[in-house]
Amino acid sequence: MTIVACASVGLASPLAADDLVQSGTVRIEQVQIAFIGSGNLGGGTLLVGGKEYDFTVGGLGVGGIGISKMTATGAVYNLRNLNDFAGAYVQGRYGLAVGNLSAGELVLENTRGVVLRLKAERTGLALSLGGDAVYIGFD
C-alpha cells in the first residue's frame, strides 16, 4: 500500500521569493523515529561554487509515531559565507508515510537567514505532526 502526502512548513519569518538568492544545492538522507517525541539522524552533501561539503544532520522534535527514512534534495538560498550553513534550523512538519513512498516539501531556515527548500521522499510507516529543531554540522 502506498500513500503520497505533502508536507508544509512554517518559517520563523515569512519570506518573499524576491528575498531568496540561490547559492547552491543540497542532498540530505536521514532516519526519523517518533513516539510522541521524535528524533532524526543523518547526513548530506552541500554543493556550492563547484565544491562538495559533507555534513551531519540531527535533531529532536515533538509529535508523531513510527519510523521513516527520508531523502531530500533541493536548493540553498542566502548562503553568503560557508560557515553560515552550519547551525540550528527551524522546521515545521506534518505528513504521513505508509509503505514505499511519501512525498512532500520542506523549508528550513536558520538564524543567519540561510534557507533550504527541499523536495522530500519518505519510506516507512510514520504519522507526524509537530515541529523539529534541526542541527547541521560539518564533518
Rosetta blueprint (number, residue, H / E / L):
1 M L
2 T L
3 I E
4 V L
5 A L
6 C L
7 A L
8 S L
9 V L
10 G L
11 L L
12 A L
13 S L
14 P L
15 L L
16 A L
17 A H
18 D H
19 D H
20 L L
21 V L
22 Q E
23 S E
24 G E
25 T E
26 V E
27 R E
28 I E
29 E E
30 Q E
31 V E
32 Q E
33 I E
34 A E
35 F E
36 I E
37 G E
38 S E
39 G E
40 N E
41 L E
42 G E
43 G E
44 G E
45 T E
46 L E
47 L E
48 V E
49 G L
50 G L
51 K E
52 E E
53 Y E
54 D E
55 F E
56 T E
57 V E
58 G E
59 G E
60 L E
61 G E
62 V E
63 G E
64 G E
65 I E
66 G E
67 I E
68 S E
69 K E
70 M E
71 T E
72 A E
73 T E
74 G E
75 A E
76 V E
77 Y E
78 N L
79 L L
80 R L
81 N L
82 L H
83 N H
84 D H
85 F L
86 A L
87 G E
88 A E
89 Y E
90 V E
91 Q E
92 G E
93 R E
94 Y E
95 G E
96 L E
97 A E
98 V E
99 G L
100 N L
101 L L
102 S E
103 A E
104 G E
105 E E
106 L E
107 V E
108 L E
109 E E
110 N E
111 T L
112 R L
113 G L
114 V L
115 V E
116 L E
117 R E
118 L E
119 K E
120 A E
121 E E
122 R E
123 T E
124 G E
125 L E
126 A E
127 L E
128 S E
129 L E
130 G E
131 G E
132 D E
133 A E
134 V E
135 Y E
136 I E
137 G E
138 F E
139 D L
